[in-house]
């Protein structure tokens, strides 16, 4: 959630600081007072590009700073970036005329891309012109899947499809590949060279260890013998430990416990020294052949350079060459086996895709009913909403081609959602869709910028009630010119121009109960007569009761 917003030298804003409440926050004020500028500043803070033209005249830079509460998703992103945080997160953007712009999250410099990832779907800024996500057909399948809660099955399908797709590409490559005799001879030569080399994952490390020992064998042997003498010789560690044990042979509980621990250390030390003796014994008994070791290491080095890989890659190359040669010698058999495996993978993926299709078809009907119900709450009485699902060829998201269709008027044919053009109706339709999908998302808050334009009366009250419904799960910020919408809010902010400093600047204040009634009266009737105030009280009381 957004806890506070600080803006300085942005557009006509001189300096202001807003503390927000949870729930439904509404902004009202005269046209041109700066309501949309505040929303623009917030959008710039969390995801927009810096625009130096919006710096207040006569100033070198603008500052926008927001304080947000931190949720689990944000914690994960912040942890990955090693950014410290407490319960609150401070995001600060400085926009300069010389383009020396900065973005800070809790004093750490970040990029705009990081900021976008940090907030993800947490912030949804929606205006009458900003409905592209819901209107875009490519997002309709994503929205349906979100509504269906089928992420687990979708993940299982995508893994199965990936394996099928990889096998299909491999099969197609094999089908299209043809080798001539010269190729085959080359592959056989490389295969024999690798087989004759007897490559092993462990041998190279062992050889390198021995080479290091043998190149300085005299020093190695001397060091080991010196260590053994230090342990076993006259006044050696073993003898001193025995003397220590004897001196601690005291009938005292604490001392006996210490003596037991020292005895355990003595036994462990004896075991380790036995390992040292074994290494020395093996070393003395081995026939040192440094030439053989260096020859084998050269073989590994030469083959790795030739095939541009590591030792593990050499073993993979060996198997790859075997497959190529086998394929050349018995192409029909190899292709047949690959086809069997491919068919098995296809059938598994397709079965999961059909299962996904069944769930999507079932949930699509529920989604249709939910959207229609919310639309009718918003006075779209004749709306018809349809989730069109057509089976397609199998791809990474299944076999379904999904698009939302709508009819807003009686007798009107269903048509793609993207073709709906009526401003007032599309605003209410978008609000209905957002009511459904916001409850499924991780949005921390939603901003509605005058999407109630062109409506009035009962429809306006219905819009306010719907926003209040969304605000039960998500913080909502709304700019409105309608008293019926504003009456449904839990917190009301008045935005106005302040000319007291000799120039115009946007200011804001949170209204108390009496001020809310006065503002509702002015919005409704442009006056605050007793009759207008009484009507405003009745509207406010009725609206608040309807959402409680």
GIRA-V392458 format. One record per run of one state. SS is the DSSP state (H for helix, E for strand, - for the rest). FROM is the first residue (numbers start at 0). TO is the last residue. If there is no record, write none. Layout:
BEGIN
SS:FROM:TO / SS:FROM:TO
END
This chain:
BEGIN
-:0:0 / E:1:9 / -:10:11 / E:12:18 / -:19:22 / E:23:28 / -:29:33 / H:34:45 / -:46:50 / H:51:53 / E:54:54 / -:55:59 / E:60:68 / -:69:70 / H:71:79 / -:80:86 / E:87:95 / -:96:100 / E:101:104 / -:105:106 / E:107:108 / -:109:110 / H:111:118 / -:119:121 / E:122:126 / -:127:130 / H:131:134 / -:135:135 / H:136:147 / -:148:149 / H:150:175 / -:176:179 / H:180:196 / -:197:201 / H:202:214 / -:215:215 / H:216:231 / -:232:235 / H:236:246 / -:247:251 / H:252:284 / -:285:288 / H:289:306 / -:307:309 / H:310:328 / -:329:329 / H:330:376 / -:377:382 / E:383:394 / -:395:396 / E:397:406 / -:407:413 / E:414:415 / H:416:418 / -:419:421 / H:422:437 / -:438:443 / E:444:448 / -:449:455 / H:456:469 / -:470:473 / E:474:478 / -:479:481 / H:482:485 / -:486:489 / E:490:497 / -:498:503 / E:504:509 / -:510:511 / H:512:524 / -:525:528 / H:529:546 / -:547:547
END
